[in-house]
Amino acid sequence: MALFLEASHSQGVQWAVFEPNNETLWGQLRMAVGAFMQGLFRQGAFAGTTPQQAYFVKCDTEHNPQSSINQGVVNVVVGFAPLQPAEFVIITIQQPAGLVA
């Protein structure tokens, strides 16, 4: 599941490459990745009875410090509760952002 999510999210956020790496982009990424995760949650892909128990998506100043912005990288952290008994699994997706065409 972690490999599927990592590959899906990496492909799904390719559009961010030419977007300015700022809070607007971070909000758009949270919404896009969150919508995908919500769809999987509704299909029963995660443990937990509420979305808050099943997954989280973080893309903010904590995960995107100025050094990441300067390097042209945006970080999205995704955590999910797998169906099999296990702890939350956390993956980080790094996507180039703010590149000039």
C-alpha positions in Angstrom: 0.0 0.0 0.0 2.8 2.4 0.8 4.4 1.9 -2.6 1.1 2.3 -4.3 0.5 5.6 -2.5 3.9 6.9 -3.1 3.8 6.2 -6.8 0.2 7.5 -7.1 1.0 10.8 -5.3 4.2 11.4 -7.1 2.4 11.1 -10.4 -0.6 13.0 -9.2 1.3 16.1 -8.2 3.5 16.5 -11.3 1.6 19.7 -12.1 3.4 21.4 -9.1 6.7 21.5 -10.9 6.0 25.0 -12.5 4.0 26.4 -9.6 5.5 28.9 -7.1 6.6 27.0 -4.0 4.5 28.9 -1.4 1.5 28.5 0.9 -0.9 28.6 -2.0 0.8 25.6 -3.6 0.9 23.8 -0.2 -2.8 24.2 0.2 -3.5 22.9 -3.3 -1.3 19.9 -2.6 -3.0 19.2 0.7 -6.4 19.3 -1.1 -5.3 17.1 -4.0 -3.6 14.5 -1.9 -6.3 14.6 0.7 -9.1 14.1 -1.9 -7.2 11.0 -3.2 -6.8 9.7 0.4 -10.5 10.4 1.2 -11.5 8.3 -1.9 -9.4 5.4 -0.7 -10.8 5.8 2.8 -14.3 5.6 1.5 -13.4 2.4 -0.3 -12.2 0.8 2.9 -8.5 0.9 2.2 -7.4 2.1 5.7 -8.1 1.2 9.3 -10.1 3.6 11.4 -13.7 4.7 11.4 -13.0 8.4 10.7 -10.7 10.1 8.2 -8.7 11.5 11.1 -8.1 8.0 12.4 -7.3 6.7 8.9 -4.9 9.2 7.4 -3.3 12.6 7.4 -1.7 14.9 4.9 0.8 17.7 5.9 2.3 20.3 3.6 3.2 23.4 5.5 6.1 25.6 6.8 7.1 22.8 9.2 7.8 20.4 6.3 8.8 23.1 3.8 11.5 25.3 5.5 13.2 28.0 3.5 16.1 25.7 2.7 13.7 23.3 0.8 12.1 26.3 -1.0 15.6 27.5 -2.0 16.4 24.1 -3.4 13.2 24.1 -5.4 11.6 21.1 -3.5 8.2 20.9 -2.0 7.6 18.2 0.7 4.2 16.5 1.3 4.0 14.1 4.3 1.3 11.5 4.2 0.4 9.0 7.0 -2.1 6.2 6.9 -3.3 3.4 9.1 -3.0 0.1 7.2 -5.7 -2.5 7.5 -3.4 -5.1 8.9 -2.5 -4.4 12.6 0.4 -2.0 12.4 1.4 1.4 13.4 0.7 4.4 11.2 2.9 4.3 8.1 4.4 7.7 7.0 5.7 8.5 3.6 7.3 11.7 2.3 6.8 12.8 -1.2 9.4 15.3 -2.6 8.4 17.1 -5.7 10.3 19.8 -7.6 8.4 23.1 -7.5 8.9 26.7 -8.5 10.9 25.8 -11.6 10.8 28.3 -14.4 9.9 27.0 -17.8 
